[in-house]
Amino acid sequence: MNEFLFHILSITILTWLTYAYIIWKGGFVIDDIEGIANYDGVLPKDACYGAWMKWFRYKVAGKSPRHHHFFNVILKNTCAIMLYFFLNNIIGTQISFLTTMLFIVTPVGTQAVAWVSGIGYLIGLFMGLVALQ
């Protein structure tokens, strides 16, 4: 098997194993309740980026915490793969693979998946990695 393919599969498997519990058992916390669980799906006339994002997420995932967490894990996995490719150009294959694996399981990154309203962290990381590619 190609080394890059093995690394991508390993990154994906570790991401989904790390956050599987959050998808199946996680609910809404803190401002997820006001921002998503109590949201009526109406886009205000003077909508800013945050209102558009909330409206989009509501249309995609509804009021189900499971669907919102699933969406966050997909984005986290995408960011992890992009991080791997970015680091691979700088520090080499093995170190970039290990660094990406640590990025996936670090407790600091858990908030972006477990806290639905923390999607902004993942979107910011995604946009930053897109700019760096």
N, C-alpha and C positions, 0 to 999 in steps of 0.2 A: 504494500500500500504506500502511496505517495506520502511523504512526511507532512506536507502542508494539509493534505486531506485528513490524515490522522490527528493533527493538531486541531483542526476545525471541528471534527467530530468529538474530540475530547473536550474542547471548550463548550460545545453545545450540550453534551451529556452532563458535564459538571454544573452548568448553569441551571438546567432543568432539575437535576437532583437536589441542588442547593435550595431552590425556591419552590419545589413541589408542595411542601407543607403549607406554604403561604397561599398557594393557589387553592388548595382543597379546604383548608381550615381558616384562612385569614378572612377577616371581615373589614368593616370600615372602622377607622380610628380617628380621633381628634377632629380635624376640620373636614375629613371625608364625609362625615355625617351631614354637616350643613352644606358643603360644596357639591356633593354627589347624591347622597341618599335622599335629601330633601329638595333636590333640584327638579324643576317642573319641565325642563326641556325647551324653554322659550328663550330665544336669543334677543337681548335688548337692542333697541335701535342704535344706541351709541356704543356698540360692542368693541371692546379692545381685544388684544391677543388672548388674554386669560379667558374672557367670555367665549371667544370663538373656540378655544381649546376645550373648555368645559362642555360646550354644545356638541362639538365633534365627538368627544368621548362618550357623551350621553347617547348620541345616535349610534355609535359603534357597540358600546357595552351595556347600555341601559342602566339599571340600578343594581345590577348583580356585582357584588364584590369579587366573585370568582372571575368574571369576564374582565374586570378592570385589572386584577392582578395578573391574569394571563397576558393581557396586552403589555403590561410592564415587563414581564419576563421576556417576551419577544423582543422588546426594545433593549433590555439589558443584554440579551444574547447577541443582538446585532452590534451593540457598542463593544462588547468583549471581542468579537471577531474583528471589528475595525481597529480596535486597540492593538490586537495581535499583529495585524498587517502593518500598522504604523510603526510599532516598536521593532518589527522585523527588519525594516529598512534602516534602522539606527543601530541596534545592538545585537542583531543576529537572531537566529531561529530559536535556539534552546533557551536563552535568557528571556526572550520575548514571550515564549510559551509559558515558562514558569511565572513570569510577572503577571501575565494575563490570568493564569489560574489563581494566583493570590488575589488579584483584583475581584474575581468572581466571588470568592468566599469571605472576603474581609467584612467584618461586621459593620463598618462604616457605610458600605454600599447597600446594605440590607434595607435601609430606610426608603430608598428610591423604589423598591419593589413592594415592601410591606405596607407602606403608607401611600395610598393611591394618589393623594394630593402631591406627593413628592415626585411626580412624573417630570416636573420641571428640571430636576437634576439630571435625569436621563436625556431629556431633550437637549439640554445645554451641552452635555457630554457628546451626544450624537452630532450636534452642529459643529462643535469644536473639532471633532475627529474628521468630519467631512471637510472642513477648512484645511486641515493638516494633510489630508490625503493628496 
